[in-house]
Every structure is written in C-alpha cells, then in structure tokens.
Amino acid sequence: MCLAIPGKIVAEELRNDLRIGRVQFGGIVREVSLDFLPEAEVDDYVMVHVGFAVSKVDAEEAERTYELLEEMGTLEGELSPA
C-alpha cells in the first residue's frame, strides 16, 4: 500500500518547466513534484504520495503523522533507500 508521507521542502528548482522540490523525510531526502501545489515553498511541510506533493500541512501535524507511521512500521517500505 502506498501512503502519503509528510516531509519538509528543503529546496526547489524548475526543471523542464516542472517544479521539483527536495523534500526531507526524517533523515532521507527525495525529489518530489511540486506542480500540484503552486503555493508550496521551501520550509513548508507537504504530504507526498507516489512522488507528488498533494497537500500542505502544518509542522505539528506533519511530525505527529510521521511518528505514527514510524510506530506502525509503515515507513520502511515507503522510504527504502533509492
């Protein structure tokens, strides 16, 4: 099952007319499409599903959700090393 996982946007760039963000999930950073969230900026927290940021969340909600997913053991399969 694929889950939406909260992460923090740490960098952003335009590549081939697509907004690509570097999003940090705990100690892991992945490239994510930001095109669905034109309002998302560096330092925002977003929910990411299959490589796309799909919604913004506040820092507290992101941290709470990440901790719950970690406790349930569901992050290992979702954030395995690239």
C-alpha positions, 0 to 999 in steps of 0.5 A, a space after each residue: 500500500 502506498 501512503 502519503 508521507 509528510 516531509 519538509 521542502 528543503 529546496 526547489 528548482 524548475 526543471 523542464 518547466 516542472 517544479 521539483 522540490 527536495 523534500 526531507 523525510 526524517 533523515 532521507 531526502 527525495 525529489 518530489 513534484 511540486 506542480 500540484 501545489 503552486 503555493 508550496 515553498 521551501 520550509 513548508 511541510 507537504 504530504 507526498 504520495 507516489 512522488 507528488 506533493 498533494 497537500 500542505 500541512 502544518 509542522 505539528 501535524 506533519 511530525 505527529 503523522 510521521 511518528 505514527 507511521 514510524 510506530 506502525 512500521 509503515 515507513 520502511 517500505 515507503 522510504 527504502 533507500 533509492 
